[in-house]
Amino acid sequence: MLAKSFEKPFDDEEWIFEIKWDGYRAIADLSHDDPLFYSRNGISFLSKFGKVAEDFGSQKYKMILDGEIVAYNDQGRPDFQLLQQIGDHPDLALIYQVFDLLWLNGHSTEDLSLLERKELLKEALTETELIKYCDHIPEKGIAFFEQMKKMKLEGMIAKKADSRYIENHRTTDWLKIKFTNTDEAIICGFTEPRGSRERFGALILGKFTDGTLTYCGHTGTGFNKESLKQLYQQLEPLIVKTSPFETIPKTNMPVTWTKPELVCEIKYSEITKDGIYRHPVFLNLREDKEPEEISDAEHKASKNTKPPKVMKAKTPSKKTENSGKEKEITLNQHKVKLTNQDKVYFPKDGITKGDVIDYYQSVASYILPHLKNRPLSLNRFPNGIEEQGFYQKDAGDSIPDWINTTQVYSESNDKYIDYIYCNDKATLAFLNNLGCIDLNPWNSSLPDLEHPDYLVLDLDPSKKNTFDDVIETALQVNEVLTSVKIKGYCKTSGSTGIHIYIPMGGKYDFDQVKDFAHILMKQVNERLPKITTLERSLQKRDDKKIYLDYLQNRTGQTLASAYSLRPKEGAAVSMPLEWDELKPGLKPTDFNIHNALDRIKEKGDLFKPVLGKGIDMMKVLELLSDME
């Protein structure tokens, strides 16, 4: 499916917006035992991008994917020219950004809506270092476009949320909106060089108009000595005696004509009424595109077609202002009713329910990966943190039908409990509106709730311990982990403790992980017997010691997620830290609702590796036994 050019960004709730990647469009056909990976014009990418193709083996489902192969430069930005030079850069940072799903487990998905396809894709795709799900944002196209501009990316793609996938067709359901005017043109010849210039002066450009190859300008800029040499070598075998144009264009210098087989990308200031580029600059060759595709129909459509009515930006009504007591917002195509937005949740800090909802929406892209597919224990404070709160596990009958739930059998209650899990902004806002100030996910995730993704070490101080004591204990935990070659990840609990996570990769069951956590905590207790304890009973526990809680690694146990607010004075956030930040003097309230987002943007998601490949527990146990 192809996109038409469009001139301006817009806001509309019926559209979604994606990054416009500067790479090779690529289809990955994983419907057979041997994968196919090819460009729009059918050129195989299996050998050229073998590193990406190797990762297809990690996919669990038979499917056909649509996406773009992107090369990243040292600044972390997509760089098309690097992509073309992959043979010279074997260690190039490559990612296959997957944005659509055409077929899944024997069934075409092309007649589903775009959002339905993307939802299926998100669930079916196993992300690796080289294969990523290309996310999108709904409705807010103008702000997204400005963000892309700040990041110095190429532009954005606007897609109608309910659009079907139409193969090999350029429709107004998909629109490409770029910061600079770029286009593809066919190289039809070159002029003689002037002065010290070698090989050629300018490229003669053409494209198809109603099936006829027509002249559309020439470009002599955008080259260096190396690119002049390489391009000339590719043009030499294509030299012909006669012009490929029916109407031969006038040029200032003698022309050598070539077969119209190479496609290049150019940037330009505008296109004149007679279809000629003004100030065209050569950017690169497009080996992934066929000359037959290059026509002026796209530009005619973008200039003559009025944008669909739904593309008119809407003016917010008073009902949608943040200060309102009640409002209805649309997130992920679901209407979420938000009530009592000015109800004070943190009396001493003056923080309202509306402020809590706004905070979670602002950090959604960071917290949602840590909540995805994980049953939640709802810790609700509907009247604020100074009033009685309560835990809720069962979703109940009054939740909207679009909220995701999963049934889990509870032995203690001898019944199935409907747990809510939060995979999107709409559910996040709904839960916050219920009074969920903090979010407490399981250590395991669907579809396999029996095997935790990570191990948790919870350092739980008594009232007589200082936070500096907790920091000392956490650093000792890190020493133990380092001694057995484990990389742990720490975060403030947002209350009085510190949580340390170890990625397990879903390879071991809860009992194995819990017993392993117990062994690690014994090591810590032996090193710090004066300030730590493994005594579980509160009555027997020394009230001057930090409890090394390894029992958080049981089925159904929950802890506040990374980036979760906590229902404590100061509105602290459970914040991931780098180990060298863990120093005496640090306070849990150093990270709070007011400054958390800025810090997260600066540091990125320090907890991302927690969801990654797990440790080899058997190797660690061998190292521990050697130490004894």
C-alpha positions in Angstrom: 0.0 0.0 0.0 1.4 3.4 -1.0 1.0 6.9 0.4 0.2 10.1 -1.5 2.0 13.3 -0.8 0.3 15.9 1.3 1.4 19.4 2.2 0.5 20.1 5.8 0.1 18.2 9.1 -3.3 18.1 10.8 -5.1 16.9 13.9 -8.0 14.5 13.6 -9.3 11.7 15.9 -10.0 9.4 12.9 -6.3 9.4 11.9 -3.1 8.0 13.4 0.5 9.2 12.8 3.8 7.3 12.3 7.4 8.3 11.8 8.3 8.5 8.1 11.4 6.3 8.0 14.2 7.1 5.5 14.9 3.5 4.5 14.0 0.6 2.2 10.4 -0.6 2.2 10.4 -4.3 2.8 8.0 -7.2 3.0 8.8 -10.2 5.2 6.9 -13.3 4.2 7.2 -15.7 7.1 4.2 -17.9 5.9 6.5 -20.8 4.9 9.4 -22.6 6.5 11.9 -20.6 4.5 11.3 -16.8 4.9 11.2 -14.4 2.0 12.4 -10.8 2.5 12.1 -8.5 -0.5 11.7 -4.9 -1.7 8.7 -3.3 -3.4 10.1 -4.3 -6.8 10.7 -7.9 -5.8 14.5 -7.7 -5.1 15.5 -10.2 -2.4 17.0 -8.7 0.8 17.9 -12.0 2.4 21.6 -11.7 1.7 22.0 -8.0 1.8 20.3 -7.7 5.2 21.1 -11.1 6.5 21.4 -9.9 10.1 17.8 -8.9 10.1 16.7 -12.1 8.3 18.4 -14.2 11.0 16.0 -12.7 13.5 13.0 -14.0 11.7 13.8 -17.4 13.3 12.7 -15.9 16.7 9.1 -15.2 15.4 6.5 -17.5 16.9 3.8 -17.1 14.2 3.4 -17.6 10.5 2.7 -14.1 9.1 3.5 -11.6 6.4 4.9 -8.2 7.6 5.2 -4.8 6.0 7.8 -2.4 7.2 11.0 -0.5 6.5 14.7 -1.4 6.9 16.4 1.6 8.5 20.1 2.3 9.0 21.1 4.5 11.9 24.1 6.8 12.0 26.3 7.7 15.0 23.7 10.3 16.1 21.0 7.6 16.2 19.2 9.1 13.2 18.0 7.2 10.1 20.6 7.6 7.3 19.6 6.3 3.8 23.1 6.8 2.3 24.6 4.5 5.0 21.9 1.9 4.1 23.2 1.9 0.5 26.8 1.4 1.7 26.0 -1.6 3.9 28.8 -3.6 2.2 31.3 -1.1 3.5 29.8 -1.0 7.0 29.2 -4.6 8.2 28.6 -3.4 11.8 25.9 -0.9 10.7 23.1 -0.4 13.2 20.0 -1.7 11.3 16.4 -2.1 12.4 13.4 -3.5 10.5 10.6 -1.2 11.6 7.4 -3.2 11.2 4.2 -1.2 10.8 1.6 -3.5 9.2 0.4 -7.1 9.2 -1.0 -8.6 5.9 -1.5 -12.2 6.9 -1.5 -14.2 10.1 -1.7 -18.0 10.7 -3.5 -18.8 7.4 -5.8 -15.8 7.3 -5.5 -12.5 5.3 -5.8 -9.4 7.6 -6.0 -6.9 4.7 -9.8 -6.4 5.2 -9.4 -5.5 8.8 -9.1 -1.9 9.9 -5.5 -0.4 10.3 -5.9 -0.3 14.1 -7.1 -3.9 14.2 -4.1 -4.9 12.1 -1.7 -3.0 14.3 -3.2 -4.5 17.5 -2.7 -8.0 16.1 0.8 -7.1 14.9 1.7 -5.8 18.4 0.7 -9.1 20.0 2.1 -11.4 17.3 5.5 -9.8 16.7 8.4 -10.9 18.8 10.6 -7.8 19.0 14.4 -8.4 18.8 17.4 -6.0 18.6 16.9 -5.8 14.9 13.1 -6.1 14.5 10.8 -3.5 16.2 7.1 -2.7 16.2 6.6 0.7 14.7 4.2 2.5 17.1 2.0 5.5 16.3 0.1 8.3 18.0 -3.6 9.0 17.5 -5.2 12.3 16.6 -2.3 14.8 17.4 -0.7 15.1 14.0 0.5 18.7 14.3 2.4 18.2 17.6 3.8 14.9 16.3 5.0 16.6 13.1 6.8 19.3 15.2 8.4 16.6 17.3 9.7 14.9 14.2 11.1 18.2 13.0 13.0 18.7 16.3 14.4 15.2 16.0 15.6 16.0 12.4 13.7 13.1 10.9 12.2 13.1 7.4 8.6 13.7 8.2 5.5 11.6 9.1 2.9 9.3 7.6 -0.7 10.0 8.3 -3.0 6.9 8.1 -6.8 6.7 8.3 -7.4 4.6 11.5 -10.2 2.5 9.8 -8.5 2.0 6.4 -8.1 -1.4 4.8 -4.8 -2.5 3.2 -4.9 -2.0 -0.5 -1.9 -3.6 -2.3 0.1 -1.6 -4.9 -2.3 1.3 -4.7 -1.7 4.9 -3.8 -4.7 6.2 -1.9 -5.6 9.2 0.3 -6.0 6.8 3.2 -2.2 7.0 3.7 -0.5 10.4 3.3 3.2 11.3 3.5 4.0 14.7 4.9 7.6 15.8 4.7 9.6 18.8 5.9 11.5 19.2 2.6 10.2 18.5 -0.8 11.7 15.2 -2.0 10.8 13.1 -4.9 12.0 10.2 -7.1 13.0 10.7 -10.7 14.4 8.5 -13.5 17.9 9.2 -14.8 17.7 9.5 -18.6 21.1 10.8 -19.4 23.9 13.2 -18.3 25.7 16.3 -19.6 29.4 16.8 -20.2 31.3 18.2 -17.2 32.6 21.7 -17.1 35.9 23.0 -15.7 37.5 20.7 -13.2 34.4 18.5 -12.8 35.0 14.9 -13.8 32.8 12.3 -15.5 29.5 14.2 -15.9 28.0 17.7 -15.2 24.3 17.1 -14.5 21.8 14.3 -14.6 18.9 14.6 -17.0 15.7 13.6 -15.1 12.4 12.3 -16.3 9.1 10.7 -15.1 6.1 9.2 -16.7 3.0 11.3 -17.6 0.1 9.3 -18.8 2.5 6.5 -19.8 4.9 8.8 -21.7 8.4 9.5 -20.4 8.7 13.3 -20.0 11.5 15.6 -19.0 11.2 17.1 -15.6 14.5 18.9 -15.0 18.2 18.3 -14.4 20.5 18.4 -11.4 24.2 19.0 -11.1 24.5 19.4 -7.4 24.6 17.0 -4.4 27.6 15.0 -5.6 31.2 14.6 -4.4 34.1 13.0 -6.2 33.3 9.5 -4.9 29.6 9.6 -5.7 30.3 11.0 -9.2 32.7 8.1 -9.8 30.3 5.4 -8.5 27.2 6.8 -10.3 29.1 7.1 -13.6 30.2 3.5 -13.3 26.5 2.5 -13.0 25.5 4.7 -15.9 28.2 3.6 -18.4 26.6 0.2 -19.2 23.2 2.0 -19.8 24.5 4.5 -22.5 22.4 4.6 -25.7 22.7 6.7 -28.9 19.1 8.1 -28.9 17.1 10.0 -26.4 14.5 8.0 -24.4 12.2 11.1 -24.5 9.7 11.6 -27.4 10.2 15.3 -27.1 14.0 16.0 -26.7 14.7 18.6 -24.0 17.0 21.6 -24.7 20.2 21.6 -22.6 23.2 24.0 -22.3 25.8 21.2 -22.7 26.0 18.1 -25.0 24.1 15.1 -23.5 24.9 11.4 -23.3 21.6 9.5 -23.2 21.1 6.4 -21.0 18.4 3.8 -20.8 15.8 5.0 -18.3 16.5 2.3 -15.7 18.0 4.0 -12.6 15.8 5.9 -10.1 17.3 8.6 -7.9 15.9 10.7 -5.1 16.2 14.4 -5.2 15.1 17.4 -3.1 13.7 20.5 -4.7 12.2 23.9 -3.9 9.0 23.6 -6.0 7.5 22.1 -9.2 6.6 24.6 -12.0 3.3 24.5 -13.8 4.9 22.6 -16.7 6.2 19.9 -14.3 9.9 21.0 -14.0 11.7 20.8 -10.7 13.2 24.1 -9.4 16.6 23.8 -7.7 16.8 20.0 -7.6 19.6 18.4 -5.6 20.7 14.8 -6.0 20.3 12.8 -2.7 20.9 9.1 -3.6 19.9 6.2 -5.8 16.7 4.2 -5.1 17.5 0.7 -6.1 14.3 -0.4 -4.4 12.1 1.4 -6.9 11.3 0.6 -10.5 11.2 3.4 -13.2 7.6 2.4 -14.1 6.5 3.5 -10.6 7.8 7.1 -11.1 4.9 9.2 -12.4 3.6 12.7 -11.8 0.1 11.4 -10.9 1.0 11.6 -7.2 1.8 15.3 -7.3 -1.3 16.0 -9.4 -3.4 14.2 -6.8 -1.9 16.1 -3.9 -2.5 19.5 -5.5 -5.9 18.9 -7.0 -7.6 16.7 -4.3 -9.2 18.4 -1.4 -8.2 16.8 1.9 -10.9 14.5 3.3 -13.5 16.3 5.5 -12.3 14.4 8.6 -8.9 16.2 8.3 -10.2 19.5 9.6 -8.6 20.2 13.0 -11.1 20.4 15.8 -11.3 23.3 18.3 -11.4 21.9 21.8 -14.6 22.7 23.6 -14.8 23.9 27.2 -15.7 20.3 28.2 -12.2 19.1 27.3 -10.2 21.6 29.3 -8.0 20.0 32.0 -9.5 22.2 34.7 -13.0 20.8 34.2 -14.7 18.7 36.8 -15.9 16.1 34.3 -14.9 15.4 30.7 -14.8 12.7 28.1 -11.7 12.0 26.1 -10.9 9.6 23.3 -7.8 7.5 23.6 -7.0 4.5 21.4 -10.4 4.9 19.8 -12.1 4.4 23.2 -14.2 7.1 25.0 -13.0 7.5 28.6 -15.2 9.4 31.0 -13.1 11.3 33.6 -14.9 12.5 36.7 -14.1 14.9 39.5 -10.9 16.1 37.9 -10.4 18.8 40.5 -10.7 16.4 43.5 -7.6 16.7 45.6 -5.7 13.5 45.9 -2.6 14.8 47.7 -3.9 17.4 50.2 -0.5 18.7 51.4 0.8 19.0 47.9 -2.3 20.3 46.2 -2.2 17.6 43.6 -5.6 16.6 42.0 -7.0 13.6 40.3 -6.6 15.5 37.0 -2.9 16.0 37.7 -2.4 12.3 38.4 -4.2 11.4 35.1 -2.1 13.9 33.2 1.1 12.6 34.7 0.4 9.0 33.6 -0.5 10.1 30.1 2.8 12.0 29.9 4.9 9.0 30.8 2.7 6.4 29.1 5.2 5.4 26.5 7.7 4.6 29.3 5.4 2.8 31.8 3.2 0.8 29.5 5.9 -1.7 28.4 6.3 -2.5 32.1 2.5 -3.1 32.5 1.9 -4.8 29.2 0.0 -8.2 29.5 0.5 -8.2 33.3 -2.5 -8.7 35.7 -2.8 -5.8 38.1 -3.7 -5.5 41.7 -5.6 -2.2 41.9 -4.6 -0.1 44.9 -7.5 2.4 45.0 -7.7 5.7 46.8 -10.9 7.3 45.4 -10.9 10.0 48.0 -7.2 10.8 48.1 -4.2 9.5 50.0 -5.4 10.6 53.5 -8.6 8.6 53.3 -9.0 4.8 53.4 -7.7 3.0 50.4 -8.4 -0.6 49.4 -7.0 -3.3 47.1 -9.1 -4.7 44.3 -8.2 -7.7 42.2 -11.5 -8.7 40.5 -12.5 -6.4 37.7 -16.2 -6.6 38.4 -19.1 -6.2 36.0 -19.1 -2.4 35.7 -16.0 -1.9 33.6 -16.3 -1.0 29.9 -16.2 -3.9 27.4 -13.0 -2.7 25.8 -10.9 -3.1 29.0 -8.7 -6.2 28.8 -9.1 -8.8 31.5 -7.8 -12.3 32.1 -9.2 -15.1 34.3 -6.8 -16.6 36.9 -7.8 -19.3 39.3 -7.3 -18.4 43.0 -6.8 -21.4 45.2 -7.3 -19.4 48.4 -10.7 -18.1 47.2 -11.5 -21.3 45.2 -12.7 -19.2 42.2 -11.6 -17.5 39.1 -10.6 -13.8 39.4 -10.9 -11.4 36.4 -7.7 -9.4 36.5 -7.4 -6.2 34.5 -4.3 -5.6 32.5 -3.2 -2.3 31.0 -1.8 -2.2 27.5 -2.8 1.3 26.4 -3.4 4.9 27.4 -7.2 4.5 27.5 -7.0 1.8 30.2 -4.3 3.8 32.1 -6.7 6.9 32.2 -9.6 4.6 33.2 -7.7 3.1 36.1 -6.4 6.5 37.3 -10.0 7.8 37.3 -11.0 4.9 39.6 -8.4 6.2 42.1 -5.5 3.9 41.2 -2.6 6.2 42.1 0.0 3.5 41.9 0.0 0.6 39.5 1.1 -2.9 40.7 1.7 -5.5 38.0 2.6 -9.2 38.4 6.2 -10.4 37.7 4.9 -12.6 34.9 2.9 -11.8 31.8 0.4 -13.3 29.4 0.3 -15.8 27.8 2.6 -17.5 30.4 1.8 -16.5 33.9 3.7 -19.4 35.4 7.1 -18.1 34.6 8.2 -14.7 35.8 10.0 -12.3 33.5 12.1 -11.0 36.3 13.2 -11.6 39.9 12.6 -8.9 42.6 14.6 -8.2 45.7 12.6 -5.8 47.9 14.6 -4.0 50.6 11.9 -3.1 53.2 13.2 -0.9 56.1 11.7 -0.6 59.6 10.6 2.8 60.9 13.9 3.0 62.7 16.1 2.6 59.6 17.2 5.6 57.6 17.1 5.7 53.8 20.9 5.8 53.9 20.7 2.3 55.6 18.6 1.1 52.6 21.2 2.6 50.2 24.0 0.8 52.0 22.1 -2.5 51.8 21.3 -2.0 48.1 25.0 -1.4 47.3 25.8 -4.6 49.1 23.2 -6.4 47.0 24.9 -5.1 43.9 28.3 -6.3 45.2 26.8 -9.8 45.6 25.3 -9.7 42.1 28.5 -8.4 40.5 30.6 -11.2 42.2 28.4 -13.8 40.3 28.3 -11.8 37.1 24.7 -10.6 37.3 23.6 -7.2 36.2 20.8 -6.0 38.5 18.6 -2.9 38.0 17.5 -0.8 41.0 14.8 1.7 41.5 13.4 3.6 44.5 10.1 2.1 45.7 8.7 5.6 45.8 8.1 5.1 49.5 10.8 4.0 52.0 12.6 1.1 50.2 14.5 0.1 47.2 13.6 -2.6 44.6 16.3 -4.5 42.7 15.3 -6.4 39.6 17.1 -9.2 37.8 15.9 -10.3 34.3 14.9 -14.0 34.2 13.5 -14.1 30.6 10.5 -16.3 31.6 12.8 -19.4 31.7 12.1 -20.5 35.3 8.9 -21.0 37.4 8.0 -19.0 40.5 9.3 -21.5 43.0 12.7 -21.7 41.3 13.0 -17.9 41.1 11.9 -17.5 44.8 14.4 -20.0 46.0 17.1 -18.3 44.0 16.2 -14.9 45.5 16.4 -16.5 48.9 20.0 -17.7 48.2 21.0 -14.2 47.1 19.4 -12.5 50.1 21.2 -14.9 52.5 24.5 -13.7 50.9 23.5 -10.1 51.7 22.4 -10.9 55.2 25.7 -12.6 56.0 27.5 -9.4 54.9 25.2 -7.0 56.7 23.9 -8.9 59.8 23.6 -5.8 61.9 21.1 -3.9 59.7 19.4 -6.7 57.7 17.1 -9.6 58.5 15.4 -12.5 56.8 12.8 -12.9 59.5 9.4 -12.9 57.9 7.2 -12.6 61.1 6.7 -9.0 62.1 6.3 -10.1 65.8 9.7 -11.8 65.8 11.5 -9.3 63.5 14.1 -6.9 65.0 12.5 -3.4 64.5 15.8 -1.8 63.8 16.6 -4.0 60.7 15.8 -3.9 57.0 13.7 -6.9 55.9 15.3 -8.6 52.8 12.0 -9.6 51.2 12.5 -12.4 48.6 8.9 -13.6 48.9 7.8 -11.0 46.4 8.7 -13.7 43.9 5.6 -15.8 44.5 2.7 -16.2 42.0 0.4 -13.1 42.1 2.7 -10.9 44.2 2.9 -7.3 43.0 5.1 -4.3 43.5 4.7 -0.7 42.3 5.8 -0.5 38.7 8.8 1.6 37.5 7.5 5.2 36.9 4.5 4.6 39.1 3.3 7.4 41.4 3.0 6.4 45.1 0.2 7.4 47.4 2.5 9.2 49.8 3.0 12.8 50.8 5.3 14.4 48.2 3.8 12.4 45.3 7.1 10.4 44.8 7.6 8.3 41.8 9.2 4.8 41.8 12.3 5.8 39.8 14.9 3.6 38.1 18.5 4.6 39.0 21.9 4.1 37.7 24.0 2.4 40.4 26.4 5.3 40.7 23.4 7.5 41.6 22.8 5.4 44.7 24.6 7.6 47.3 24.0 8.7 50.9 21.8 11.7 51.0 19.5 10.5 48.2 15.8 10.7 49.2 12.8 8.9 47.7 11.0 12.2 47.2 13.9 13.5 45.0 11.8 12.0 42.1 8.2 13.1 42.0 5.3 14.0 39.9 6.8 17.4 39.0 10.2 16.3 37.8 9.9 12.7 36.8 9.1 13.2 33.1 12.1 15.5 32.5 14.4 12.9 34.2 13.0 10.0 32.2 13.4 11.9 28.9 17.0 12.7 29.9 17.9 9.1 31.0 15.6 7.1 28.8 14.1 3.8 30.2 16.8 2.5 32.5 14.6 -0.5 33.2 14.2 -1.6 29.7 16.8 -4.4 30.1 14.7 -5.9 32.9 12.2 -7.1 30.2 15.0 -8.5 28.0 17.0 -11.7 27.9 17.2 -13.4 31.3 20.3 -14.7 33.2 21.5 -18.3 33.2 20.5 -19.2 36.7 22.4 -22.5 36.7 25.7 -20.8 35.8 25.1 -18.3 38.7 24.4 -21.1 41.2 27.7 -22.8 40.2 29.6 -19.5 40.9 27.8 -19.2 44.2 28.8 -22.8 45.2 32.4 -22.1 44.2 32.4 -19.0 46.5 31.3 -21.2 49.4 
